Amino acid sequence: MQVTIQLGSDANRTELFGPGDKYLRRIRESFDVQITARDGNVIVRGTKEQVDKAAELIERMQRRLVERGALRLEDVEELAAQRKSGIEPGESQAIVVYSRKGMIEPFTKGQMKYVETMLKDDLTFCTGPAGTGKTYLAVAIGVSMLKKKQIRKIILARPAVEAGERLGFLPGDMQAKVNPYLRPLFDSLEDMMEFSQMRKFLEMDIIEIIPLAFMRGRTLNEAVIICDEAQNTLPSQMLMFLTRMGRGSKVIITGDITQIDLESKQRSGMVDAIEKLRGTKGIGIVGLTQADIVRHSLVQSIVEAYDNRKRE
C-alpha cells in the first residue's frame, strides 16, 4: 500500500524530517515502512496497517511543529509511542502542567489508565519497568493539583537503599548524604517548574523531598504524597508510610518489582501491600508494561532482552 502526504506550507521540512532525516529514519524503524520525500510530499509504502500508523504520525508531527515552532527527537518518539498504543488525538487526558517539552500527557493506554486512576482514587499503586513514566506522571499530578490549589503540599519520599553496590561513607551534612538517593525526584520536578519557583517552594516546605525514614510520626493533610522506588521498602516501612495519609490527601506509590535491591530474605513492602490491599475500595492498582516505555527506543529493547534472559 502507498500513501502520499502533502506537507503543509507552514511546515519547515528540515525541522520536520530532523537533522540528516533522523526523524524519518526513526519512523521507518518503528513501523517498518519505506518513506520517500519528493516535491513537497512524503510517500509512505508498506502494509496497510503500518502505513496508516506512520502517515498519522507524520500528520501529528506537522501539527506539533506548527503549534510549538520546533520538533525534537523526544517528540517524535513520544508521538510514535502514542500512535502504537492506539490513542487517538484528544483521547488522552492532559495534565495541566507544562514541561520544557510542552503539555504533559499520557502517551500509551497504560499511562492513560494510570493518570485516570490517580485522579479518581486517593491511594494508587503503580508498578512497571524503567521508562514507563511512573514517577514523572505522579509528580506531574502533584504539581498540577498544587497549581490549582487543590492541595497545600507535595511530599516526595524515597527509601535510601543502594542499588546493588556499597557507596560507603558520604561526606557532608544530612542533605548532602541523602541527595544522591533523591536526585531522580528533583529531576522530574525541575522539568515542570522554574528553578526559582521550585527553590522557593522547597524553602517554604510547600514541596518536601525526603528519605522515607523522615516520614515517621507525621500526619499529612491536603497533600499529594509520593513514595518512589517503593519496591525497596520493608512491610513495616510501607505500613508506616500508608498511615501518614491525612484528610484531603492523595497517596501515590511507584516501583519496579522486578528490580528489588533488598537483602534476599527480605520481603518487599510494596509487593506485600498490593497483595493485602487489592480489591479495597478507593485503592487503585496499575501495572505498566514494556509497551508503556516512552524513553529512548532502546530502553524497550533492553528491558525485553533482560526479561527474555530471565525466562531462559
Rosetta blueprint (number, residue, H / E / L):
1 M L
2 Q E
3 V E
4 T E
5 I E
6 Q E
7 L L
8 G L
9 S L
10 D L
11 A L
12 N L
13 R H
14 T H
15 E H
16 L H
17 F H
18 G L
19 P H
20 G H
21 D H
22 K H
23 Y H
24 L H
25 R H
26 R H
27 I H
28 R H
29 E H
30 S H
31 F H
32 D L
33 V L
34 Q E
35 I E
36 T E
37 A E
38 R E
39 D L
40 G L
41 N E
42 V E
43 I E
44 V E
45 R E
46 G L
47 T L
48 K H
49 E H
50 Q H
51 V H
52 D H
53 K H
54 A H
55 A H
56 E H
57 L H
58 I H
59 E H
60 R H
61 M H
62 Q H
63 R H
64 R H
65 L H
66 V H
67 E H
68 R H
69 G L
70 A L
71 L L
72 R L
73 L H
74 E H
75 D H
76 V H
77 E H
78 E H
79 L H
80 A H
81 A H
82 Q H
83 R H
84 K H
85 S H
86 G L
87 I L
88 E L
89 P L
90 G L
91 E L
92 S L
93 Q L
94 A L
95 I E
96 V E
97 V E
98 Y E
99 S E
100 R L
101 K L
102 G E
103 M E
104 I E
105 E L
106 P L
107 F L
108 T L
109 K H
110 G H
111 Q H
112 M H
113 K H
114 Y H
115 V H
116 E H
117 T H
118 M H
119 L H
120 K H
121 D L
122 D L
123 L E
124 T E
125 F E
126 C E
127 T E
128 G L
129 P L
130 A L
131 G L
132 T L
133 G L
134 K H
135 T H
136 Y H
137 L H
138 A H
139 V H
140 A H
141 I H
142 G H
143 V H
144 S H
145 M H
146 L H
147 K H
148 K L
149 K L
150 Q L
151 I L
152 R L
153 K E
154 I E
155 I E
156 L E
157 A E
158 R E
159 P L
160 A L
161 V L
162 E L
163 A L
164 G L
165 E L
166 R L
167 L L
168 G L
169 F L
170 L L
171 P L
172 G L
173 D L
174 M H
175 Q H
176 A H
177 K H
178 V H
179 N H
180 P H
181 Y H
182 L H
183 R H
184 P H
185 L H
186 F H
187 D H
188 S H
189 L H
190 E H
191 D L
192 M L
193 M L
194 E L
195 F H
196 S H
197 Q H
198 M H
199 R H
200 K H
201 F H
202 L H
203 E H
204 M L
205 D L
206 I L
207 I E
208 E E
209 I E
210 I E
211 P E
212 L H
213 A H
214 F H
215 M H
216 R L
217 G L
218 R L
219 T L
220 L E
221 N L
222 E L
223 A E
224 V E
225 I E
226 I E
227 C E
228 D L
229 E L
230 A H
231 Q H
232 N H
233 T L
234 L L
235 P H
236 S H
237 Q H
238 M H
239 L H
240 M H
241 F H
242 L H
243 T L
244 R L
245 M E
246 G L
247 R L
248 G L
249 S L
250 K E
251 V E
252 I E
253 I E
254 T E
255 G E
256 D L
257 I L
258 T L
259 Q L
260 I L
261 D L
262 L L
263 E L
264 S L
265 K L
266 Q L
267 R L
268 S L
269 G H
270 M H
271 V H
272 D H
273 A H
274 I H
275 E H
276 K H
277 L H
278 R L
279 G L
280 T L
281 K L
282 G L
283 I E
284 G E
285 I E
286 V E
287 G E
288 L L
289 T L
290 Q H
291 A H
292 D H
293 I L
294 V L
295 R L
296 H L
297 S H
298 L H
299 V H
300 Q H
301 S H
302 I H
303 V H
304 E H
305 A H
306 Y H
307 D H
308 N H
309 R H
310 K H
311 R H
312 E L
